Amino acid sequence: MPQQPFLPGIILPSRPAEPRDARNALAAYPDMPIEDLCRYAKWLGASAEMTVDALFLRLGERIFPAPEHERHDRVWILPDGTPLRIQVKTRHSQAANGSFIFNLRQRSARGSTGKGPYLPEDFDLLAMVILTENVVAFTADWQTRHVIQPSEIPALRRHPRATLDAALMRLGHAQAIPGHVDGPDLNLAA
């Protein structure tokens, strides 16, 4: 099969510019050295964001990536046109007590925002991705630390929309839940 020619003047390097082979390193995920987890943190973070994208697509929702410099990763457009900002955080392993702990702080030194803690106005929803389990939990509760117990994982798999709908209720967007009939006592955000 003929190969597509490159644009004039573009010459690809004979090997990746990176001295380590990401493909070989990530093939061992999650059983890989800490230095490789750190080295490929952007790859794994992108994988978590794509896990969230895949879930939203599977649920029939409209989600879009945010620019790199924003303090959120995705924008979800509700059926009424309301945008909700989503921050995606990833865990690769359990803590010593067996739980998955999500500490809410920004680690990247890139971009205009730099390092530092997130503020409540930076995003509306937190998507917590346990990449090794391929599950996502959502919350609209503002805390600097969230914990997911291993016992919660089967429910996250069986009902991937449940925590998302609970977060919508908390934010006062019950009308965005498919099949939901809003009643006066169902709005948890009040």
C-alpha positions as CSV (number, residue, x, y, z in Angstrom):
1,M,0.0,0.0,0.0
2,P,1.5,3.4,-1.0
3,Q,2.3,5.7,1.9
4,Q,1.0,9.3,2.1
5,P,3.8,11.7,1.2
6,F,4.8,14.3,3.8
7,L,4.5,18.0,3.1
8,P,7.6,19.4,1.4
9,G,10.3,20.4,3.9
10,I,9.0,18.1,6.7
11,I,11.4,15.4,7.7
12,L,10.4,13.1,10.5
13,P,13.2,12.0,12.9
14,S,14.3,8.4,12.5
15,R,13.3,7.7,16.2
16,P,11.2,9.5,18.8
17,A,12.9,12.5,20.3
18,E,12.3,11.0,23.7
19,P,15.1,8.8,24.9
20,R,12.8,6.3,26.6
21,D,10.2,4.4,24.7
22,A,6.8,5.4,25.9
23,R,5.2,2.4,24.3
24,N,7.3,-0.1,26.2
25,A,7.1,1.9,29.5
26,L,3.4,2.2,29.4
27,A,2.8,-1.4,28.4
28,A,3.7,-2.2,32.0
29,Y,1.0,0.2,33.4
30,P,0.2,0.3,36.3
31,D,3.2,-1.9,37.4
32,M,5.9,0.6,36.4
33,P,8.5,2.5,38.3
34,I,7.5,5.8,39.8
35,E,9.9,7.7,37.5
36,D,8.1,6.4,34.5
37,L,4.7,7.3,36.0
38,C,6.1,10.8,36.5
39,R,7.7,10.9,33.1
40,Y,4.5,9.9,31.3
41,A,2.1,11.8,33.6
42,K,0.9,13.9,30.7
43,W,0.1,10.8,28.7
44,L,-1.7,9.2,31.6
45,G,-3.6,12.5,32.3
46,A,-4.7,12.6,28.7
47,S,-5.8,9.0,29.0
48,A,-8.0,9.9,32.0
49,E,-9.5,12.9,30.1
50,M,-10.3,10.6,27.2
51,T,-11.9,8.1,29.6
52,V,-14.2,11.0,30.7
53,D,-14.8,11.9,27.1
54,A,-15.7,8.3,26.3
55,L,-18.1,8.1,29.2
56,F,-19.9,11.3,28.2
57,L,-20.1,10.2,24.6
58,R,-21.5,6.8,25.7
59,L,-24.1,8.8,27.8
60,G,-25.1,10.9,24.8
61,E,-23.7,14.2,26.3
62,R,-21.8,17.0,24.7
63,I,-18.3,17.6,26.1
64,F,-15.5,19.6,24.8
65,P,-11.8,20.0,25.8
66,A,-10.8,23.3,27.4
67,P,-7.6,25.1,26.4
68,E,-4.5,23.9,28.3
69,H,-4.1,27.2,30.3
70,E,-7.6,26.9,31.9
71,R,-8.1,25.6,35.4
72,H,-10.5,23.1,34.1
73,D,-10.1,20.3,31.6
74,R,-13.5,19.9,29.9
75,V,-16.7,21.9,29.3
76,W,-20.0,20.0,29.3
77,I,-22.9,21.7,27.6
78,L,-26.2,20.8,29.2
79,P,-29.3,20.4,27.0
80,D,-30.5,23.9,27.9
81,G,-27.1,25.3,26.7
82,T,-25.6,25.8,30.2
83,P,-21.9,25.1,30.2
84,L,-20.4,23.3,33.2
85,R,-16.6,23.2,33.7
86,I,-15.1,19.9,34.7
87,Q,-11.7,19.3,36.3
88,V,-10.3,15.7,35.7
89,K,-8.1,14.1,38.3
90,T,-6.5,10.7,38.1
91,R,-5.3,8.0,40.5
92,H,-3.1,5.1,39.5
93,S,-2.9,3.2,42.8
94,Q,-4.5,2.8,46.2
95,A,-3.3,4.4,49.3
96,A,-1.9,2.3,52.2
97,N,-5.4,1.9,53.6
98,G,-6.7,0.6,50.3
99,S,-8.7,3.7,49.3
100,F,-8.2,6.0,46.3
101,I,-7.4,9.5,47.5
102,F,-7.8,12.5,45.2
103,N,-6.0,15.6,46.6
104,L,-7.2,18.7,44.8
105,R,-4.2,20.8,43.8
106,Q,-2.7,21.9,40.6
107,R,0.7,20.4,40.0
108,S,1.5,21.8,36.5
109,A,3.9,24.8,36.5
110,R,2.9,25.5,32.8
111,G,0.5,28.1,31.8
112,S,-0.4,31.4,33.3
113,T,-2.0,30.0,36.4
114,G,1.1,28.2,37.6
115,K,1.2,25.9,40.7
116,G,-1.2,26.2,43.5
117,P,-4.5,25.1,45.0
118,Y,-7.7,25.2,43.0
119,L,-10.4,27.6,44.0
120,P,-14.1,26.8,44.1
121,E,-14.7,29.2,41.1
122,D,-12.2,27.3,38.9
123,F,-14.6,24.5,38.0
124,D,-18.1,23.2,38.6
125,L,-17.6,19.4,38.7
126,L,-14.7,17.2,39.6
127,A,-14.3,13.9,37.6
128,M,-12.2,11.5,39.6
129,V,-10.8,8.8,37.3
130,I,-9.3,5.6,38.7
131,L,-7.4,4.7,35.6
132,T,-6.4,1.2,36.6
133,E,-10.1,0.3,37.2
134,N,-11.4,2.4,34.2
135,V,-14.1,4.1,36.3
136,V,-15.1,7.7,36.9
137,A,-16.8,9.3,39.9
138,F,-18.2,12.8,39.7
139,T,-18.8,15.3,42.5
140,A,-19.9,18.9,42.9
141,D,-18.9,19.0,46.5
142,W,-16.0,21.4,47.0
143,Q,-13.4,19.7,49.2
144,T,-9.6,19.6,48.8
145,R,-9.6,15.9,49.3
146,H,-12.0,13.2,48.1
147,V,-11.8,9.5,48.8
148,I,-13.2,6.5,46.8
149,Q,-13.3,3.2,48.5
150,P,-12.7,0.0,46.5
151,S,-16.1,-1.2,47.5
152,E,-17.6,1.7,45.4
153,I,-16.0,0.5,42.2
154,P,-18.6,-2.1,41.2
155,A,-21.4,0.5,41.5
156,L,-19.4,3.0,39.4
157,R,-19.1,0.3,36.7
158,R,-22.8,-0.7,36.9
159,H,-24.2,2.8,37.0
160,P,-21.7,5.1,35.5
161,R,-24.2,8.0,35.4
162,A,-25.3,7.9,39.1
163,T,-22.6,10.2,40.5
164,L,-22.9,12.5,37.6
165,D,-26.7,12.9,38.2
166,A,-26.1,13.4,41.9
167,A,-23.7,16.2,41.1
168,L,-26.2,17.8,38.7
169,M,-28.8,17.7,41.5
170,R,-26.3,19.3,43.9
171,L,-25.7,22.1,41.4
172,G,-29.5,22.7,40.9
173,H,-29.6,21.2,37.4
174,A,-32.1,18.4,37.9
175,Q,-33.8,19.2,34.6
176,A,-30.6,18.1,32.8
177,I,-31.0,14.5,34.1
178,P,-32.6,12.3,31.5
179,G,-36.1,11.2,32.5
180,H,-36.1,13.4,35.6
181,V,-39.2,15.1,36.7
182,D,-38.2,18.0,38.9
183,G,-40.2,18.3,42.1
184,P,-39.9,20.9,44.8
185,D,-38.2,18.6,47.3
186,L,-35.7,17.2,44.7
187,N,-33.4,20.2,44.3
188,L,-30.5,19.5,46.7
189,A,-28.7,22.7,45.8
190,A,-31.3,24.9,47.6
